[in-house]
């Protein structure tokens, strides 16, 4: 099938209001758990939306997603056999089909490639976080988003906390100065391993390098960005939100791997200290280990109160300026899609592109500071030439050896 080509008609369609009687056709690229969840929320966001095309490298995963979504909303899943695309080029075939809204939810190493193609095809986007795993990918994604802004495409980010009801209220009050001046920030992202790093001995003889690594994508930095960029980046994003999306001046970090593992090349713990131009220090601690205390909390110290988000059911501030959120908490995953589809229907534009890339690069910066053991500046990470893998050039049967697990003090900054 020929690749999607932007025409005047597709660009105009993206800029126009979608009539309520017009069916919005959804395409899903990446049919894992997060992609399936995002597709379900997209279908619930708009009564006249339909899932019409899916793409994945694993056919079984794609079939599982379709079955799950069909069970929830059988009248809104109309994926014909001709619109079930399998393989590394499946995203191209999906984008060349007649879809209006695309969900990008593959392993994030492929995000810049898919984001670029989707923008070229003139599609509205839900883009799961992170948006890149290295500096080269960051610049590729930024170039695509510049075009998306020109074309007035809607782009909603998978940084879900920005769509959370109580967090929105908390950060609004923080920015309005209700708690005084922001003095320091400490965010924790301590949890159990999402997926245990596989032992090389468990690899099946018929699995190619790419098939093996994609099946265990969390374990490889070129696909996941490591757990700091793939998971703890949520906490990095909240820090950036608190700092009005101004980039840090520099950061220094520690990190490593305590849990033994044969396969993969990722760390299981990080601590990154970011310094901002106004002198505020922002700390993010990340850990994915069994048997440890787990928490996901933001401790935000201000001059007149300490704002605590994540400890208990509602954010609260203690000190001279006391406060507690008492509003109705809504599903943030659903709000993301509600606002995206509402914008498409109204002819307005939701564009998260700029800040979602700032948060992504801040995550990459922190990871690289931990990997190398060096203090890094924002200018250094912007100028970095790191490219963890040639995703676009890799074929299914190619031999590909990922970078070795980093050693702080030995691994060099690229």
N, C-alpha and C positions, 0 to 999 in steps of 0.2 A: 504494500500500500504506500502511496506517495506521502511524503511528510507534509504536515500541516503548513499552510502558507497564509500569512496575514494579508487580507484584502481590505479594501475600503469598507466593504460590507461588514466584515467581522469586527473591525475597529469601531464602526458606527454602532453596531449592535451592543458592544461593550459599554458604550457611552450613553445609550438610551435607557429610558425607564422600561422595565419589563412589565407588560400588562398582566393583571392578576389572572387573566384567562390563559396566559401563555405558559406552557409547561417549561420549567427550568430543568435541563438535562444535566445530570451529575455524572462525572467520571471519577473513579477511584484508582489511584496509582499507589500500590502498596497495600496488601490485603491482610496485614497482621492485626493484632489486637487493637492498636491505636487507630489504624486506618478504618477498621470495621466500626469502632466506636464513633469516629468522626463522621462516617457515612450515615450511621444511625441518627446522629444528632442533626445532620443536614436534612435528612428526610423528614424529621419532626419539626424543623424550623419553618417549612413552607408547605402548605397543603397541596400545592400543585408542582412539587418537585418530584423527579423520578431518577433513580439510579439506572443508567442505561448502558454503562460500559465499565469494565474493570480490567486492571493490568497487574501482573505480578510475575516474578521469575519462577515461582513454584505453583503449579496448577492445583495441587491439593489445598494449599492455603487459600487460593482464590475461591475454590468450590466451597470451602468451609465458611468463608465470609459471606458468600451469596446465600448459602443455606441459613445462616444466622440472621441476616438482614431480611430475608424473605419471611422468616417465621415471625418477625416483629411487625413488619409493614408489608404484607404480601401484595397489596395493591400498588405499591410504589417501587417495587423492584422489578424492572422489565429488561433484564439483561439477556439478549438473544445469544445463541451460541457463536454467532459471528462477531459479537462484541465482548468476548472473553479472550483477552490477549495475554499470551505467555511468552516469557523470554526477556533478555536484556533490552531488546528493542520494543518491548510491548508498549512502553509509554508513548513512543512515536505513533504507533498505530491507534492508540486511544485518542491522542490529541488530533489525529487526522479525521476522527469520526465526529459526528455532530453532537458535541457536548458544550455546555455553557459555563459550567462551574467544575473546577477540578480540585480534588483533594490530594495533596502530596504527602504521603506517609510511608515512604520507603525508608530503609536505613539512611541516615542523614548524609553519609558520604556521597550519595547520589543526588542530594538536594539541589546543589547549584546547577547541575546538568538538566534536571527535570524542570526546575524553576525557569531556566532560560528558554527551554523548549515551549513551556506553557505560555509564557509571555509572548513569544514569537507567534504562537497560535492564537493569541488574543483572548485568552480565557480568564475569567474571574477565578480567584484562588483562595483556598484555605491551605496554608503552608505550615506544616508541623515543625516544631523546634527540634534541634537547632537548625539553622539555615546553611551551615557549612561546618567542616571539621578542621580546616586549615586556612591559612591566610590567602592562598591562591583561590580557593573556593569562595572565600569571603568576597574577593574582588569580582569574581565571575557573577556571583549572586547580586552584588550591588549594581553591576552594569545592567543586569536584567531588570532589576527593580526600578532603575531610572527610566527604562523604557515603559515599564508598567505604569509609572506615574504619568508619563506623557500621554499614554493611551487611555488614562482614566479607568484603569482596571481596578477592581476591588481586590485588596490583598489583606487577608486576616491571618494573624500569627497564632501558632499553637502555644504561645506563652499565656496559659489559661488564667493565671492569677490576675492579670490585668482586666479580666472580665468578671472577676469575683465581686459580688455585691459588697461584702464587708471590707474587702481590701481596697476597693475603689473609694469607699467612704473614709477609711483610715488614711490613705495616702492623700486624699483631698485635704483632710484636716491637717495632716503633717505639712503639706505644701503651703497651706494658708497661714501657718505659723501658730496654730492653736496650742501646740506643745512647746513653743519657744524655738530656739535655733537648733538645728540638727548638729549633734556633736560627734556621734559615733554610731556605727551599724555593725551588728554581728548576726549573721544568718547561718543556721545549721541545716544540713541535709544529711542526717544520719539514718541509715536504713540497712536492711538486709540485702544481700546480693539479689538483683533482679533475675539473673540467670547465672548459674555456676559456670565458670570458665571450663570448657570441655578439655578432657585429656586427649592428647594426640592419638593415643591408642584406641579411642572410641571411633575414630574416623573410619568410614566404610571404604573398602578398596575401590569402588567405582566412583567415589566422590572426587571431582576435580578440585583444584585449589579454591576456585571461586565458589563452587557449590558448598564446600566445607565451611568457608569463612562466612558466606551469606547466611547459612543455617545457624551460625553462632555469632551473628554480627555484633552483639553487645561486647564481645570479647576482643574485638580488634579496633584499634584507634582509627584506622583509615575509614572504617564504616560507621562507628559510633561517635568518634571524637573522644573516647574514654568516658567514664561515668561522670566526670566533672562537667564536660561540655554537653553530654547527652541528658543528664538528670539534674545535677546541682545547678545547671545554668538557669533553672527556674529561680533559685535564690539569687543568683547573679543579676537576673533581670529585675527582681524586686529592689535590689540595691541600686541599680541604674535608674529605676523609676523614682526612688527616693532622691536621687541626685539630679533630677530633672533631665535625665538622659544625656548628661555631660560625661565625656569619657574620663577615665582615671588618668592621672599623670604617669603613674608607674605602679608596679606591684612586685611583691616578693612572696615566695611560696615554699611549702614543703609538701612532700608526697612520696608515695612508694607503694610497694605491695608486700603485705604481711602474709596473706593466705597463700600457701603454695599452689602452684598451677603449672601444668605442663603446657597447655595451649593458651593462645591469646597473648596480647602484649600490653595489657592495661594495668593501671594502678587500682588499688582498692581504698585509698584514703588520700585526701588533699586538705591543705589549709592555705588559703590565699589572702594576703593583706593588700588591699588596694588603697592608694593614696590619691586624693583628689585635690584640685587646684585651690580649693578653699581651706585646705588643711584637714578635712574630715578623713578619718580612716574607716574603711569598710572591710570587714572580715567575713569570709565565707568558709565554713568547715564542712567537709564532705567525707562520708565514710560508708562503705558497703561491706559489712562484715557480719557474720553470725555471732550471737552471744553477747552483743554489745548493746548499750542503751541507745534506743532510737528516738529521734525527734526531728521535727521540721518546724523550727520556730525562728522568728525574726525579733531581735532585741534592738530597739531603736532608741538610743539615749538622746534626749533633747535637753535644753537648758531648764525647762520647767516641768518635764515629765518624762517617764520612760514608756514608750509605746511598745506593747508586746503583742505580736501577731502569731497565732498558731498554738498558744498554750491555753487550752480550754476551747470551748465552742465558739467564742466570740473575741475579736480583738479588744484590748483595753489599754488604758493609760493610767499609770499610778504616779503619784507625786503631787505637786501643787496644782496641776491641771488634770484632774481626774476625768475619765470618760470611758464608756463601754458601748460597743455597738449593740443596738437593740432592734435593728430593723430585720426584715425578712431576708434570709439567705436563700439565694437561688442557685441553680446548677450552672456553674461557670462554663462548663463544656457546652451546654446548650446555648447559653447567651452568646458565645462566640459565633455560632451559626445563625442564631436569631438575628443578630445585628448585620451579619454579612448578607443574608437573603433579604432583609428589610431594605438595605442599601441598594441592592440590585433592583428590587421592585420600585423603589422611589426615584431611581435615577441619581441618587447621591453616591458618594465614594467613601468607602472605609479603606484607609491605607495605613497599614502598620509597618510598612517597609523599612523606614529609616531607623526607628528605635529597635526593631527586632534584630537588625543587623549589628547595631551598636552592642546589644547585649550578647549576641553570638560571638563577636570578636573579643569582648571582654572575657568571655569564658575561655576562648582559645588562648588568650594572653595569660590567664591564670594557670592554665594547664601547662603551657610552655615554660612558665617561670618555675613550676614544680619539676617538670621533666629535666630542665637544665640546671636548676639550682642557682639561677642568675636573677638579679633584679632586672626587669624589663620595663621599657617605657612604651607609651602608646605609639610614639613615632616608630619605634623598632618593630612592633607587631604589624603596623600598617605597611612597613617596607619589607616584611618577611617574604621569603620566596618558598616557604614550606609548601610542598605538595605531596601528601602522604600516599597518593595512588593515582594512576592515570585512568580514572573510572571510565571515561568515554572510550578509551582504546582497548580496555580489557575485554577479551572474548571468553566464552564459557569454558573452553578447554585450555586456556593459557596457563602457563606456570607463573605464579605470583607469590613472592615471599614478602610479607609485611615487614616494616621496620622492627628491629628488636625492641624488647621492653627497655625504656629509657633508664639511664643511671644518672641521677643528679650529680653534677660535678664532672661528669665524663661526657654525657650527651651534649652536643653543641647546638646552640641556637642557629637556626637557618634563616 
